[in-house]
Amino acid sequence: MTPSSSSPQLAQLISGRWLWFGLRRFTRTQWEDICIQASAWQVQGLHLKVADGLDRWYSQDDLRAFNESAKQHHLQVVPYHYCYGPLFGTEQIRGEAEISIGLGSLFGAVIPDIEDQYMGRYEEAAYFGQQVRAGFLGLWLPTLYANPLVHPVPLLALNPYMDAWLPQVYFSEWDGNAQDAINYVYPQWQHFEQQAERNGQGHLKPVLPIVSLNNLVASEQIVHFIDLMQHYGYIGFWHYDLYAPYASAIMHAPKPQFSQFPIPTPPVTPIPVPTYHAFNEDDRQLWTLYRSVPLNEQAAIEQSWLRARYQRGWNFGPPLEPEHRITRATRTYIEQQFSAARASYEEENGLLTWWTANGPVRI
């Protein structure tokens, strides 16, 4: 990936240690107390959630007051807003783009939180980026899953429009080991770096990693992760309410600095890409762990899943949810999330698309 030092604006505004706040809302007095505590913890910046979809949580006067209070304590603020985008159609995307534009203009940078709703939505993601860039040229920094080969996140669709992306690393879900976490995510980032080059996009935009403090992760592993990732110039912590037990250890960890970072140790764990093997009865057994499906059933997604395995040798993994119907604008879809792809069947024209990390596949 391109070193983050390639963007002076990024290095100037969003370097160092940053705290996230989840769903919490604050009065001006509460925010002042937050700033005092964050300053004592020697962090550099705060990520305040300010909107959920089209619901704005604060007035412009409140946001200016929050920003001014933070500056008085030598803290930066880059807010974020959760986006529903494709779930509600074009007008929702435009409205959320306007929120990004307004927040970015006020704070100099803004984070659209789009991890879930834009999975497999490459065209909508590009449209979102285009709408934002029509009105804001500052730092636009989407959140996306850290394992983009597993989740069909629109990383390459957004790459031309974003300045960096923020992947959240839940390394405690594997074994709580920082090196293992990097061994898992880094090859996936490399894969998309190569894809960006092949697609004529140059490099993948810089990575700003976020560490989850859930699951009782050991302090020494948090510190080790910061040490290994310090050349990325930024480290975010999810979230404020979990930070206090780690604050002292983090203060003594290396402060992230934008620079040319070394290539991590090659992973010992294989990259999780679709496997290629013949259909066998285990496929049906795996499916019935989630739902009993006779082989002659005509459900489009279920039959396509079996054909993909039998005819093409593709493995999209087991289903993670039941089929469900979604309406976007005037079109109706039947959709289902699998571990390595998302299936979307457009009822009006009978088109079934499997959205994978490498783009759409139609069977």
Steps between C-alpha positions, in 0.01 A plus 500: 500500500605859449659646816269749665775762484396545137220725630634800697145605586432156645819503707428850629138447603451138601823354637564339839257339745124546460193403701160392365175546691245252366137602545552752782357851476632791704402837637758776470591456868545125460713555191725740691557228762579252222760738357666546839528123545621440143767764544618331822524173307720679244292407199504720191145483375135405551247338269153614602193342342278785380232344280319173440378482142323830434444562872743773607579482871633852556444853380768687309557716808554190714749356252697826488504509881622139516776575253610815683500323838720223362746749349537670838627166630727452196277231354376451145146389417405299193133398528331196351147425388334164439374448145209285384544595133379216273257370761270797427601599148641792306350782707648349815844488338471862390384611844787323673743647247373845601571414864855395408547825308373715786702326770813488286474872429470577871768266638732459201439123489209261542447126537199328341441176691395264218626160613174308468250667270733534201627141495474378142365840387779612270304731272319667791832548680652671196190719470532597867863599445410703192226687687736589785782612271263732316487712816802415717866453413641453851573177684229238448582183695253208488495215751517154341558148629864406558464169313375607155553157344239361738254790494402637156579858598514757215865583562602544137175677409576763766876516448488781238293719732635437850820630659548204735293222651455388857486123557410377848719210611321266738813293548369363828254291300787283377722443803570841648844509338602819320741337255240243401252779435741672263588171335129462429410847371818621329497251208142601428604866484786401270255317274293816455813708451585276206142517374510881512818503293354257245185714474703812421431662840865522596515407867246411763441804721668508844384281787403650838456198731251484787548258790203349681545494878221245549549142615743578783803527271828500694665841530831368369330385179342842449842656547660244267242578233574873530872430476456287187265750335658829612625586149144535380492826694166448670340267751134518600348334808146362510384634730524766774308306766751213477814711484583578864660161590735534203573873525826480697649223282404682180656827620834316523460329161662653189299791368393426140696701244439515125802351325606231259393188682677165484330200344369275779619145547340276234187333636493143614123483453372451141307789347128418521408492130231284335610139463451290188383142536231267371144486631431233758227403741667699777378817330139406561581392855669834566196682370258304715682614810327831432183391328363180345508541122387223262714488189203555269388822665475789256622780728731703280781567746505147642510338158767745381713420803490132412566564129794723588656216695412225253544668160762766571690373805440826688459502874321802642493342845199425720204738535514745791134602486167386343380629165311825540326748271624858462348786298726772363331783315259314267683167486462196723786264588537173686834506678714282724843547656753216477840493666686593180236670284155656497226368270248746355211381279313778317143374469388723213757369252604172662864614526702332774834657597759372745689800638850388596809685619623506137175632355172354369461142377187390312401137457 
